[in-house]
Amino acid sequence: MIPRVLGLLLLLILVVGCHGGGGLKMKYYEKVCDSISVENTVREIVWSKVAAKPALAAKLLRLHYHDCFVRGCDASILLDPTQNVTTEKAAGPNRSVTGYDVIDEIKTTLEASCPGIVSCADIVALAARDAVSYQFQREMWPVFTGRKDGNISVVAEVGVNLPSASANFTTLLTQFKAKGLDVDDLVTLSGAHTIGTSRCALVSRRLYNFTGVGDADPSLDPTYAQTLREICPIPVNASITLEMDPNSSLSFDSQYFEALNQHKGLFVSDAALITNAKSAHIAEVLHVRLNIFILYLI
């Protein structure tokens, strides 16, 4: 029972906004693109890229998440700004999103054999799954396909929909509930922070001026806070990167939830998860059970 139940927990990491209504199914393109396997093509390209650059896994995962949380998984984040429209891509939280070149390469490859059929939305969803799955050399969750690409992308919609790294628990839960999600989804999806990096600019206030009087966030483990200050000294260099999951930013594992319970969540939004009794309990459970699940896979 452990692998099956915990497999569903891992699957939750990417389901937000991605069911896309009716019409999705496994191997949607099998008959309409019979000259090429869409799923195999995406996996081969993504795995080759991640093998060469492991940090890419987190970038493709983030691209998918930032797309899904605004208008659902419709690839609207890929649309470039025009003279008259400023799109999601230009929003502050999305300016550091990367991985577009990988999606472009996959789309070009598929277009050569199956023109005008495979949506970018499906490519983004498959690429995120395959990027995370490379570590385990197997597909970590099923991806239903058949999404349609959106043609509307509005910069103003990003800030009100995408959870902020500085959000408290109440704000986070409100934003998740607006998407039809609950506290279990909130904590589980936050586990995506087990891979990837951020920049000093996003945590400097927490380290140096949390309440406006030159103090640090008291909820942050003091030793960890000092480590972060050494990485991000004053004056803060916004280009310096740091791991979201201490010493484990390239490994998709349960370390993130262990760090939370040690008060080592990098963002205010991470620390917020243990300010509520129910979400704190979920974080504890996920640490233990996901650790067992991932050990089983390995």
N, C-alpha and C positions, 0 to 999 in steps of 0.2 A: 504493500500500500504506500510506503514512503515515496518511491520514485514517482508514482502516479499523482499523488496529492501534491507533492512539492513541485512537480513539473508544472502544475497549474499555477502555483505561486510564481514561478519564474515567468510563465507566459503572461501574467498580469502586467509585467514591466512595460509591455508595449501595446496593450489593447486599447489604451485611451483614445477615443474618437476614431478608432480604426475599423469598426465593424461596418461603417459606411452604408447602413441600410441593407435592403434585400439585394439579391443578385450575386453576392460573393460566393465563391466556391473554390475548392481545391482544384488546381490545374485548370483554371479557367481558360487558358490559352492553348490547351493541348490539341484541340481540333482546328482552331482558327490559325494557329501558327505551327502547322505540322512539319515544317521544314527545319525547325529549330526548337529546342527545349528552352523556354523562357527561364524556368527556375534554375536549370543547370548552367545556363549562360551567365546569369547574375551571380551565382555562387562561384563559378570559376574566376570571374573577373575580380570579385570582392576578395576572395580568399588569396589570390595572387597579390593584391594590393596590401592586404593586412599582413601577409607574410613578410613583405618588404618593409612595411611601416606599421607596426603594431598599434601605435597611437591612433591610427585611422578608425579603429573599431568604435572608439568613443565618439569620434566626430560624426560618423554615419548614424549612430544611435541618437545623438543630439539633434541632428538634422531632421530625423523622423519625428522626434518628440516635439520640436519647435513647429513643425508643420502641422501635426495632428491637433495641437491644443488650441489652434486659432479657428480654423474652419473645418476641422476634421482632416482626415488624411487624404488631401486632394492635390498635393504638390503645389499649392498656391505660393509656398515659400520660394519656389524656384523662379517665379516670374520676375523679370528685371523691371526696374523703374522706367517709366517713359516720361516724355515731356509734360504730360498732363496728370500722371498718376504716380504717386510714391507708394511702392509696394512693401509687403512684409519684409522683404530682404533688406530694406534700408532701415528698419527699426533698430533701436539701440541694442536690444538683446540678441538680434540676429546678425549684427555686423561682424561678430567673431565666429559665426557658423561657417564651417567649411565642408568639403566633401562633394561640392557641386560637380567638380571635374570627373569624379568617379561615376556619378549618375549620368553625366553627359556621354561618357565613354560607353557605358552599358546601353544607353538609348541608341547611340549611333550603331553599335553592333547589332542590336535587335532590329533596327530599321532596315538594315541591309537585307535581312532575310524575311522580315514580316513588317512591311511598312505601314505606318498609320494605325497600328492595332494595339500595341502594348502601352498602357498608360504610364506616365512618369510616377504617378501616385503609387502604383504597384511596384515599380522599380525601387522607389525609396523604401517601401515597407519590406520588400525582400532583401534589399541591401543591408538594412539595419539588422535584420535577423541573422543574415549570413556573416556579418561583421563580428557579431558577438559569438556566433557558433564556431568560428574558426578555431578558437581556443580548445574546443571540445571535439573538433573534427566530426561533428554530426549536427543535424538541424535541431536547434533547441526548442523550437515551437513551430506549429503549423502556421502558414500564412495563407489565408484565403485571398483570392485575387478577383479582379473584375471591377476595381475602383475606376471612377472617371476623374479626369483632371479638371480642376477648377480653373475658371478664367477670371475670377475676381480675387484681387489681393490688395488689401488696404493697410497701410502702415499703422493707422490709429487703432486697429483691432488687436495688435500684438500686446501692447501694454496692459490692456484691460483683461486679456484672456490668459496670457502666459504668466504663470506664477513667478514671483520675484525671489531672488536669493535672500532678500532682506525681509520677506514676509513672515508674520507670526502665524501661530497655529490657526487662529480664527479665520484669518484671511485665506490661508491655504485651503482649509476645509470648505469655505464658501465658494472658492473658485472651482474646486473639484466637484462639489455638489451641483454647480451650474452645468457641469458636463454629464450629470447623471452618475457620478462616482461617489464613493463613500470613504470613510477613514481607512479601511483596509486597502483600498486602491491607492490612497494618498501615500501611505507608508511604503507599500510595495513598489510603487512607481518611483519613489524617491531613491530606492535601491539602485537605480540606474547610475547614481553618483559613485558606484563602486569602481567605475572606470572613468578615466579622463582627467583633465587638468583645468584650472581656472587661472585668473590673474590677480595680482596683489591688489589692484584697484577695487576689486569686489569685496575684499575683506579688511581693507585698511581701517575703516571706521570701527570695525569690531575690535581691532587690535589697539587703536590709539585714541579714539575719541567716541566711545560708544554712547555716552549720554551727554556729550558736549562739554565735558570738563576734563578732557585728557585721560580718560580711563579706558580700561579694557572691559569687554563683556565678561561679567562675573560667572556666567554659566560655562565659559570655556575653560577646559583643563589648563591650569597655569603653566605646566611644563610644555604642553602643546602650543599654548599661546606664545611662549618665549621662542619656541622653534620657528613659529610662523613669523615672528618679528625679526628673527635673524635672516630669514629668506626675504622678507619684505621690510627692509629698514627705511627710516625716514631720511630724506624725502622719498616717498613711495614711487618706484618705477613701475608704471602701469604695464610694461611689457614683460615683466618677470612672471613666469608661470609657477604654479605649485599644485601638488596632487590633491584631488578632491577626497581621495581615500588614502590616508597616510601609508606609504610604503607598499601600496597595492594597486596603483592606478592603471596598470596594464592587465590586471587579472579580474575577470568577472567572477566574484566570489561573495562570501557573506561578511567579509571584513568591514564593509561599510556599517553594517548593523552593530558589529562589535564596537567600532569606533564611536557610534552614537551613544552607546551605553557607557562609554568611558569619557563622555563629554568632549569628544574630539571631532564632532561634526564641523565641517569647514564653514558652512554658511549659517546665517541666522535661521534660515528656513530648515536646515538640517536639525539644528538644536531644538527648534520648535516642536519637533516630533516627540520629544521626551518631556514636554511640558504638559501634556495631556495624558491622563492615566491609561486610557484605552490605546492610544497610539504608541505609548511607551511599551505597553505589554506586547503589542503586535511586533514591535521592533525586536524585543527579546526573543519572541517565538521564531521570527524569521531568521535571526542569527543562528539559532540552534538547528532548525530544520533545514535551512538552505545549505548549511555547512555539511550536514549529513548527505543531502541530495547531491551536492557537487562532488563530494568524496566518492559517492557511488558511481558517478559518471566517469571519474578519472580512474 
